[in-house]
Amino acid sequence: ILNGDKPILRMIDGKVYAAGTPWRGKEGYGVAEMLPLAAVGFLERAAEPSAVPISKDGATVRFASQIYIPGTPRGASLALGTLNGIINAVRLYEIRANMNEESAIASHNAFKNNKK
């Protein structure tokens, strides 16, 4: 687990990387590393597990409540430009999960078997 809460996402030469931070969530899971990011899954609780691709618009709405957008026009523009780059560079999924093993299998298969 790179980061148990919210990793830092960064674009370098058109590739997306995720980095662990000292803020690792209540469980404290994380490491001080930076790794390439191929996909993002937005987790939702559901009765039946599934992992389905979502649109760029759907991902933008979900990301918007999870990212820091600076209060200056330049800062906001840079943050939103980075977000746009991330959304265009990685695969995007809605992960619907419950506490059953099938949820882990569904998300694993989506991330493993699909290439952008």
C-alpha positions in Angstrom: 0.0 0.0 0.0 1.6 3.2 -1.2 -0.7 5.4 0.9 -3.7 4.6 3.0 -5.4 7.9 2.5 -4.6 10.3 -0.3 -1.3 10.0 -2.2 0.2 12.9 -4.1 -0.3 12.5 -7.8 2.3 14.1 -10.2 2.7 14.3 -13.9 6.3 13.9 -15.2 6.9 13.8 -18.9 3.3 12.9 -19.6 3.3 10.0 -17.2 1.4 9.9 -13.9 3.0 9.0 -10.6 1.6 8.4 -7.1 3.7 9.2 -4.1 3.2 8.2 -0.5 3.0 11.0 2.1 3.3 11.2 5.9 -0.5 11.5 6.1 -1.5 7.8 5.7 -5.0 7.6 7.1 -6.2 6.1 10.4 -4.5 2.7 9.7 -1.1 4.3 9.0 -0.5 2.3 5.8 2.0 3.7 3.5 5.6 4.0 2.3 7.8 6.9 1.2 8.0 5.9 -2.5 6.8 7.2 -5.9 5.5 4.7 -8.4 3.9 4.9 -11.8 0.1 5.0 -11.8 -1.9 3.1 -14.5 -5.4 3.3 -13.1 -7.7 5.0 -10.6 -10.6 3.3 -8.9 -13.4 5.2 -7.1 -14.7 2.9 -4.4 -18.4 2.6 -3.6 -20.3 0.3 -1.3 -22.7 -2.0 -3.2 -24.7 -5.2 -2.7 -23.1 -6.8 -5.8 -19.4 -6.3 -6.6 -18.3 -5.0 -10.0 -15.5 -2.9 -11.5 -16.7 -0.9 -14.5 -14.9 1.8 -16.5 -16.2 5.3 -16.0 -16.2 8.4 -18.2 -13.7 11.2 -17.9 -16.6 13.5 -16.8 -17.6 11.0 -14.1 -14.0 10.9 -12.9 -13.7 14.7 -12.9 -16.7 15.0 -10.6 -15.3 12.4 -8.2 -11.8 13.8 -8.2 -13.1 17.4 -7.6 -14.1 16.7 -4.0 -10.8 14.9 -3.3 -8.1 17.3 -4.5 -6.7 20.6 -3.3 -7.3 23.5 -5.6 -5.3 26.6 -4.7 -7.2 29.9 -4.2 -5.2 31.9 -6.8 -6.2 31.8 -10.5 -2.7 30.6 -11.5 -2.7 27.9 -8.8 -6.2 26.7 -9.7 -5.3 26.6 -13.4 -2.2 24.5 -12.7 -4.1 22.1 -10.5 -6.9 21.7 -13.0 -4.5 21.2 -15.8 -2.7 18.5 -13.9 -6.1 16.9 -13.1 -6.9 16.9 -16.8 -3.6 15.3 -17.6 -4.1 12.6 -15.0 -7.7 11.8 -16.3 -6.4 11.5 -19.8 -3.4 9.4 -18.9 -4.8 6.6 -16.7 -7.7 4.1 -16.8 -10.7 5.1 -14.7 -13.0 2.7 -12.8 -16.0 2.7 -10.5 -15.3 -0.1 -8.0 -18.5 -1.3 -6.4 -17.7 -3.5 -3.5 -18.9 -5.3 -0.4 -17.0 -7.3 2.2 -17.0 -10.5 0.0 -13.9 -11.9 -1.8 -15.7 -11.4 -5.1 -15.2 -7.6 -4.7 -11.4 -8.0 -4.5 -11.4 -10.4 -7.5 -13.6 -8.0 -9.6 -11.3 -5.0 -9.0 -8.1 -7.0 -9.4 -9.3 -8.3 -12.8 -10.2 -4.9 -14.0 -6.9 -3.3 -13.1 -4.9 -6.3 -14.3 -6.6 -7.1 -17.6 -7.3 -3.8 -19.2 -4.7 -1.6 -20.8 -5.2 2.1 -21.8 
